[in-house]
Amino acid sequence: MSITGTLLAANDTYEGFIADLMVDADITLEPNKRKTAEKHPDFTVTAKSPRGRIIQIGAAWWKTSEAKNRMLSIRVNIAGNTLNVNAVGKAENVEELTIYPWAD
Protein backbone atom coordinates (compact mmCIF):
# COMPACT_ATOMS: atom_id res chain seq x y z
CA MET A 1 0.00 0.00 0.00
CA SER A 2 1.43 3.35 -1.02
CA ILE A 3 0.27 5.89 1.54
CA THR A 4 2.08 9.10 2.28
CA GLY A 5 1.45 12.29 4.18
CA THR A 6 2.81 14.97 6.45
CA LEU A 7 1.62 16.48 9.72
CA LEU A 8 2.85 19.79 11.12
CA ALA A 9 2.37 20.84 14.74
CA ALA A 10 0.21 23.94 15.25
CA ASN A 11 -0.17 24.70 18.97
CA ASP A 12 -1.87 21.60 20.42
CA THR A 13 -3.09 20.29 17.04
CA TYR A 14 -1.53 18.80 13.92
CA GLU A 15 -2.49 19.78 10.37
CA GLY A 16 -1.50 18.06 7.16
CA PHE A 17 -2.57 15.53 4.56
CA ILE A 18 -2.85 11.82 3.90
CA ALA A 19 -2.82 10.52 0.33
CA ASP A 20 -2.56 7.48 -1.90
CA LEU A 21 -3.49 6.94 -5.55
CA MET A 22 -7.23 7.12 -4.79
CA VAL A 23 -7.47 9.55 -1.85
CA ASP A 24 -5.88 12.91 -1.10
CA ALA A 25 -7.35 14.50 2.03
CA ASP A 26 -6.33 17.40 4.23
CA ILE A 27 -6.63 16.30 7.86
CA THR A 28 -6.51 17.89 11.29
CA LEU A 29 -5.68 16.13 14.55
CA GLU A 30 -7.16 17.81 17.63
CA PRO A 31 -6.80 16.77 21.26
CA ASN A 32 -9.53 14.32 22.27
CA LYS A 33 -11.74 16.33 24.64
CA ARG A 34 -13.53 13.14 25.75
CA LYS A 35 -10.40 11.24 26.82
CA THR A 36 -11.01 9.87 30.31
CA ALA A 37 -8.88 6.71 30.23
CA GLU A 38 -5.33 5.88 29.15
CA LYS A 39 -6.55 3.67 26.28
CA HIS A 40 -8.76 6.39 24.79
CA PRO A 41 -7.37 8.14 21.70
CA ASP A 42 -5.14 11.16 22.29
CA PHE A 43 -6.50 12.91 19.18
CA THR A 44 -9.56 12.95 16.96
CA VAL A 45 -8.91 13.15 13.22
CA THR A 46 -11.14 15.33 11.06
CA ALA A 47 -11.39 16.21 7.38
CA LYS A 48 -13.73 18.32 5.28
CA SER A 49 -16.43 16.79 3.11
CA PRO A 50 -16.67 17.87 -0.56
CA ARG A 51 -19.24 20.45 0.62
CA GLY A 52 -16.92 21.80 3.32
CA ARG A 53 -18.42 20.10 6.38
CA ILE A 54 -16.01 19.00 9.11
CA ILE A 55 -16.32 15.25 9.68
CA GLN A 56 -14.55 13.06 12.23
CA ILE A 57 -12.86 10.31 10.24
CA GLY A 58 -10.65 8.66 12.83
CA ALA A 59 -8.45 8.77 15.90
CA ALA A 60 -4.78 8.82 16.87
CA TRP A 61 -2.73 7.61 19.84
CA TRP A 62 0.77 8.54 21.00
CA LYS A 63 3.02 5.46 20.96
CA THR A 64 6.71 4.75 21.44
CA SER A 65 8.58 3.06 18.60
CA GLU A 66 11.04 0.20 19.05
CA ALA A 67 13.78 2.83 18.67
CA LYS A 68 12.19 4.66 21.65
CA ASN A 69 10.92 7.60 19.54
CA ARG A 70 7.45 9.10 19.97
CA MET A 71 5.09 8.56 17.09
CA LEU A 72 1.38 8.76 16.36
CA SER A 73 -0.56 5.62 15.51
CA ILE A 74 -3.48 6.75 13.34
CA ARG A 75 -6.60 4.95 12.16
CA VAL A 76 -8.87 6.75 9.69
CA ASN A 77 -11.82 5.79 7.50
CA ILE A 78 -11.67 7.50 4.11
CA ALA A 79 -13.93 6.67 1.19
CA GLY A 80 -15.13 3.54 2.98
CA ASN A 81 -11.62 2.20 3.55
CA THR A 82 -9.91 1.95 6.93
CA LEU A 83 -6.31 3.13 6.78
CA ASN A 84 -3.83 2.32 9.55
CA VAL A 85 -0.72 4.48 9.48
CA ASN A 86 2.05 5.76 11.72
CA ALA A 87 3.25 9.36 11.80
CA VAL A 88 6.94 9.49 12.68
CA GLY A 89 9.37 12.37 13.20
CA LYS A 90 13.14 12.41 13.04
CA ALA A 91 14.58 11.33 16.41
CA GLU A 92 12.53 13.09 19.12
CA ASN A 93 11.19 15.80 16.78
CA VAL A 94 7.39 15.69 16.88
CA GLU A 95 6.90 19.09 15.21
CA GLU A 96 6.94 17.59 11.70
CA LEU A 97 5.76 14.02 11.20
CA THR A 98 5.81 11.86 8.07
CA ILE A 99 3.00 9.35 7.54
CA TYR A 100 3.86 5.75 6.65
CA PRO A 101 1.64 2.67 6.30
CA TRP A 102 1.70 0.20 9.18
CA ALA A 103 4.25 -2.52 8.62
CA ASP A 104 2.88 -6.04 9.05
N, CA, C and O of each residue as an XYZ file, in Angstrom:
416
protein
N       0.848     -1.173      0.000
C       0.000      0.000      0.000
C       0.892      1.234      0.000
O       1.817      1.343      0.805
N       0.611      2.144     -0.892
C       1.435      3.345     -1.016
C       0.700      4.550     -0.443
O      -0.009      5.263     -1.153
N       0.884      4.759      0.844
C       0.270      5.889      1.540
C       1.387      6.830      1.953
O       2.461      6.395      2.368
N       1.123      8.115      1.835
C       2.082      9.105      2.284
C       1.332     10.254      2.941
O       0.106     10.339      2.857
N       2.061     11.114      3.579
C       1.452     12.289      4.182
C       2.418     12.997      5.099
O       3.504     12.497      5.391
N       2.014     14.156      5.545
C       2.811     14.968      6.449
C       1.883     15.633      7.449
O       0.772     16.033      7.102
N       2.334     15.749      8.686
C       1.618     16.477      9.724
C       2.553     17.505     10.339
O       3.697     17.191     10.666
N       2.075     18.723     10.495
C       2.848     19.790     11.120
C       2.158     20.239     12.392
O       0.944     20.438     12.408
N       2.928     20.399     13.461
C       2.375     20.845     14.741
C       1.928     22.299     14.623
O       2.616     23.131     14.033
N       0.758     22.586     15.198
C       0.213     23.943     15.251
C      -0.452     24.095     16.614
O      -1.616     23.730     16.784
N       0.281     24.630     17.580
C      -0.173     24.697     18.974
C      -0.396     23.281     19.489
O       0.548     22.493     19.526
N      -1.619     22.938     19.888
C      -1.872     21.595     20.420
C      -2.504     20.666     19.379
O      -2.971     19.578     19.717
N      -2.517     21.096     18.116
C      -3.089     20.291     17.039
C      -2.014     19.963     16.009
O      -0.901     20.487     16.057
N      -2.370     19.090     15.084
C      -1.535     18.800     13.916
C      -2.392     19.009     12.679
O      -3.569     18.651     12.663
N      -1.796     19.594     11.639
C      -2.489     19.782     10.367
C      -1.626     19.216      9.262
O      -0.400     19.311      9.313
N      -2.267     18.621      8.254
C      -1.500     18.063      7.157
C      -2.381     17.335      6.168
O      -3.539     17.697      5.959
N      -1.812     16.290      5.553
C      -2.567     15.533      4.557
C      -2.198     14.060      4.641
O      -1.155     13.683      5.173
N      -3.093     13.241      4.095
C      -2.848     11.818      3.900
C      -3.307     11.503      2.479
O      -4.385     11.927      2.062
N      -2.484     10.756      1.734
C      -2.819     10.519      0.333
C      -2.305      9.167     -0.137
O      -1.306      8.645      0.357
N      -3.027      8.619     -1.113
C      -2.558      7.484     -1.901
C      -3.055      7.725     -3.320
O      -3.419      8.854     -3.646
N      -3.082      6.723     -4.162
C      -3.489      6.944     -5.549
C      -4.978      7.236     -5.709
O      -5.391      7.753     -6.747
N      -5.792      6.914     -4.702
C      -7.235      7.122     -4.791
C      -7.750      8.251     -3.900
O      -8.815      8.809     -4.165
N      -7.008      8.592     -2.850
C      -7.472      9.554     -1.847
C      -6.388     10.584     -1.602
O      -5.203     10.255     -1.533
N      -6.803     11.826     -1.473
C      -5.885     12.910     -1.100
C      -6.690     13.848     -0.216
O      -7.465     14.661     -0.719
N      -6.514     13.742      1.100
C      -7.346     14.501      2.035
C      -6.501     15.332      2.988
O      -5.509     14.855      3.539
N      -6.912     16.584      3.175
C      -6.333     17.405      4.231
C      -6.953     16.946      5.544
O      -8.165     16.750      5.623
N      -6.132     16.774      6.573
C      -6.632     16.302      7.859
C      -6.137     17.197      8.984
O      -5.118     17.877      8.863
N      -6.884     17.178     10.076
C      -6.513     17.890     11.293
C      -6.644     16.935     12.462
O      -7.645     16.228     12.583
N      -5.640     16.910     13.321
C      -5.684     16.132     14.553
C      -5.836     17.110     15.701
O      -5.005     18.001     15.880
N      -6.902     16.945     16.484
C      -7.164     17.809     17.629
C      -7.189     16.965     18.897
O      -7.596     15.804     18.857
N      -6.760     17.532     20.018
C      -6.798     16.767     21.265
C      -8.200     16.219     21.521
O      -9.197     16.909     21.307
N      -8.263     14.980     21.979
C      -9.535     14.322     22.271
C     -10.100     14.879     23.574
O      -9.600     14.575     24.657
N     -11.134     15.687     23.462
C     -11.742     16.328     24.638
C     -12.484     15.328     25.516
O     -12.775     15.624     26.675
N     -12.794     14.149     24.982
C     -13.535     13.140     25.750
C     -12.630     12.074     26.350
O     -13.128     11.077     26.874
N     -11.329     12.255     26.288
C     -10.399     11.244     26.821
C     -10.500     11.204     28.341
O     -10.226     12.192     29.023
N     -10.896     10.049     28.856
C     -11.010      9.873     30.311
C     -10.236      8.650     30.800
O     -10.169      8.393     32.002
N      -9.653      7.897     29.867
C      -8.884      6.706     30.231
C      -7.638      6.636     29.356
O      -7.616      7.177     28.250
N      -6.614      5.976     29.851
C      -5.333      5.878     29.152
C      -5.471      5.279     27.752
O      -4.745      5.674     26.839
N      -6.389      4.334     27.572
C      -6.547      3.671     26.281
C      -7.342      4.493     25.268
O      -7.355      4.163     24.082
N      -7.998      5.547     25.715
C      -8.762      6.387     24.794
C      -7.798      7.122     23.861
O      -6.662      7.406     24.243
N      -8.244      7.432     22.641
C      -7.367      8.138     21.703
C      -6.900      9.486     22.257
O      -7.630     10.163     22.981
N      -5.676      9.858     21.904
C      -5.143     11.163     22.292
C      -5.677     12.278     21.393
O      -5.781     13.429     21.817
N      -6.016     11.928     20.146
C      -6.499     12.910     19.178
C      -7.698     12.367     18.421
O      -7.845     11.157     18.252
N      -8.554     13.276     17.967
C      -9.556     12.948     16.960
C      -9.027     13.464     15.630
O      -8.324     14.474     15.581
N      -9.369     12.767     14.552
C      -8.913     13.147     13.215
C     -10.130     13.594     12.422
O     -11.124     12.874     12.327
N     -10.040     14.796     11.851
C     -11.139     15.331     11.062
C     -10.665     15.713      9.668
O      -9.481     15.957      9.435
N     -11.625     15.756      8.749
C     -11.394     16.206      7.378
C     -12.650     16.945      6.937
O     -13.681     16.889      7.607
N     -12.558     17.630      5.814
C     -13.733     18.323      5.278
C     -14.365     17.489      4.175
O     -13.673     16.883      3.357
N     -15.699     17.471      4.172
C     -16.428     16.795      3.105
C     -16.312     17.628      1.829
O     -15.855     18.770      1.882
N     -16.719     17.073      0.680
C     -16.671     17.868     -0.559
C     -17.471     19.179     -0.461
O     -17.200     20.125     -1.200
N     -18.451     19.232      0.446
C     -19.237     20.453      0.624
C     -18.712     21.325      1.761
O     -19.343     22.315      2.131
N     -17.554     20.955      2.315
C     -16.923     21.801      3.321
C     -17.306     21.515      4.760
O     -16.929     22.271      5.656
N     -18.045     20.446      5.005
C     -18.424     20.097      6.376
C     -17.268     19.365      7.068
O     -16.591     18.538      6.457
N     -17.052     19.680      8.347
C     -16.010     18.997      9.110
C     -16.567     17.687      9.631
O     -17.602     17.661     10.297
N     -15.865     16.586      9.321
C     -16.323     15.248      9.682
C     -15.202     14.526     10.419
O     -14.049     14.550      9.987
N     -15.549     13.881     11.540
C     -14.554     13.061     12.234
C     -14.382     11.772     11.455
O     -15.346     11.046     11.210
N     -13.126     11.490     11.062
C     -12.857     10.309     10.241
C     -11.966      9.295     10.937
O     -11.682      8.233     10.384
N     -11.517      9.619     12.161
C     -10.651      8.662     12.832
C     -10.112      9.163     14.152
O     -10.619     10.117     14.741
N      -9.053      8.480     14.602
C      -8.451      8.772     15.898
C      -6.960      8.476     15.840
O      -6.481      7.777     14.946
N      -6.225      9.034     16.830
C      -4.777      8.819     16.875
C      -4.320      8.693     18.322
O      -4.878      9.320     19.223
N      -3.296      7.871     18.527
C      -2.731      7.609     19.842
C      -1.235      7.849     19.819
O      -0.569      7.470     18.856
N      -0.686      8.472     20.862
C       0.767      8.544     21.001
C       1.285      7.160     21.358
O       0.724      6.487     22.222
N       2.353      6.736     20.697
C       3.018      5.456     20.959
C       4.522      5.704     21.020
O       4.999      6.787     20.679
N       5.253      4.696     21.454
C       6.711      4.748     21.443
C       7.212      3.647     20.515
O       6.831      2.484     20.652
N       8.068      4.026     19.569
C       8.583      3.059     18.601
C       9.610      2.144     19.257
O      10.037      2.385     20.387
N      10.001      1.098     18.545
C      11.043      0.196     19.045
C      12.352      0.936     19.272
O      13.153      0.544     20.121
N      12.571      2.015     18.507
C      13.780      2.833     18.668
C      13.603      3.873     19.780
O      14.460      4.738     19.967
N      12.488      3.785     20.514
C      12.186      4.663     21.649
C      11.843      6.095     21.231
O      12.017      7.023     22.020
N      11.358      6.284     20.001
C      10.924      7.597     19.541
C       9.406      7.691     19.653
O       8.701      6.696     19.484
N       8.905      8.899     19.940
C       7.454      9.102     19.973
C       6.919      9.136     18.558
O       7.546      9.681     17.649
N       5.748      8.544     18.386
C       5.086      8.558     17.087
C       3.585      8.503     17.317
O       3.127      8.147     18.403
N       2.831      8.854     16.298
C       1.380      8.758     16.362
C       0.926      7.544     15.563
O       1.329      7.356     14.415
N       0.096      6.734     16.174
C      -0.560      5.619     15.511
C      -1.948      6.115     15.128
O      -2.732      6.496     15.997
N      -2.256      6.112     13.838
C      -3.478      6.746     13.338
C      -4.339      5.723     12.610
O      -3.844      4.914     11.825
N      -5.629      5.778     12.886
C      -6.603      4.954     12.162
C      -7.683      5.894     11.641
O      -8.339      6.597     12.411
N      -7.859      5.895     10.302
C      -8.875      6.747      9.685
C      -9.713      5.930      8.713
O      -9.263      4.911      8.190
N     -10.941      6.392      8.478
C     -11.824      5.792      7.497
C     -12.071      6.841      6.423
O     -12.730      7.853      6.659
N     -11.523      6.577      5.228
C     -11.665      7.504      4.114
C     -12.237      6.739      2.933
O     -11.726      5.687      2.550
N     -13.292      7.278      2.369
C     -13.934      6.672      1.189
C     -14.292      5.216      1.437
O     -14.187      4.389      0.530
N     -14.712      4.893      2.652
C     -15.129      3.541      2.982
C     -14.002      2.581      3.279
O     -14.250      1.400      3.521
N     -12.782      3.050      3.268
C     -11.624      2.203      3.550
C     -10.969      2.626      4.858
O     -10.776      3.817      5.102
N     -10.630      1.658      5.695
C      -9.914      1.949      6.927
C      -8.421      1.923      6.640
O      -7.892      0.935      6.131
N      -7.750      3.018      6.969
C      -6.309      3.130      6.779
C      -5.645      3.170      8.140
O      -6.037      3.948      9.009
N      -4.635      2.326      8.323
C      -3.833      2.318      9.546
C      -2.443      2.799      9.180
O      -1.762      2.191      8.353
N      -2.022      3.900      9.802
C      -0.725      4.481      9.482
C      -0.031      4.930     10.756
O      -0.655      5.073     11.807
N       1.272      5.149     10.642
C       2.050      5.759     11.716
C       2.577      7.088     11.216
O       2.903      7.230     10.038
N       2.660      8.063     12.111
C       3.255      9.357     11.800
C       4.502      9.486     12.659
O       4.426      9.505     13.888
N       5.648      9.574     12.001
C       6.936      9.490     12.676
C       7.764     10.731     12.366
O       7.795     11.198     11.227
N       8.441     11.263     13.395
C       9.367     12.370     13.201
C      10.789     11.864     13.187
O      11.035     10.669     13.351
N      11.718     12.765     12.993
C      13.136     12.410     13.044
C      13.601     12.510     14.480
O      13.475     13.564     15.103
N      14.139     11.422     15.011
C      14.582     11.330     16.414
C      13.418     11.718     17.318
O      12.345     11.125     17.212
N      13.596     12.680     18.188
C      12.535     13.086     19.116
C      11.700     14.250     18.594
O      10.848     14.766     19.317
N      11.930     14.672     17.348
C      11.189     15.795     16.781
C       9.758     15.373     16.477
O       9.535     14.507     15.631
N       8.791     15.974     17.155
C       7.385     15.689     16.881
C       6.680     16.923     16.315
O       5.451     16.997     16.321
N       7.457     17.885     15.828
C       6.897     19.088     15.211
C       6.501     18.834     13.759
O       5.541     19.425     13.264
N       7.239     17.956     13.075
C       6.942     17.586     11.702
C       7.000     16.071     11.587
O       8.048     15.461     11.797
N       5.867     15.474     11.253
C       5.763     14.023     11.201
C       5.474     13.574      9.778
O       4.733     14.236      9.052
N       6.056     12.454      9.380
C       5.806     11.862      8.075
C       4.950     10.618      8.269
O       5.209      9.808      9.159
N       3.935     10.473      7.434
C       2.997      9.352      7.542
C       3.482      8.191      6.686
O       3.848      8.353      5.522
N       3.472      7.009      7.309
C       3.860      5.751      6.650
C       2.787      4.702      6.929
O       2.154      4.740      7.984
N       2.567      3.755      5.993
C       1.636      2.669      6.297
C       2.178      1.795      7.422
O       3.389      1.700      7.620
N       1.266      1.158      8.156
C       1.695      0.200      9.182
C       2.442     -0.926      8.513
O       2.037     -1.404      7.453
N       3.524     -1.350      9.120
C       4.250     -2.519      8.620
C       3.678     -3.774      9.290
O       3.501     -3.810     10.508
N       3.397     -4.786      8.494
C       2.877     -6.044      9.046
C       3.999     -6.941      9.492
O       3.751     -8.042      9.982
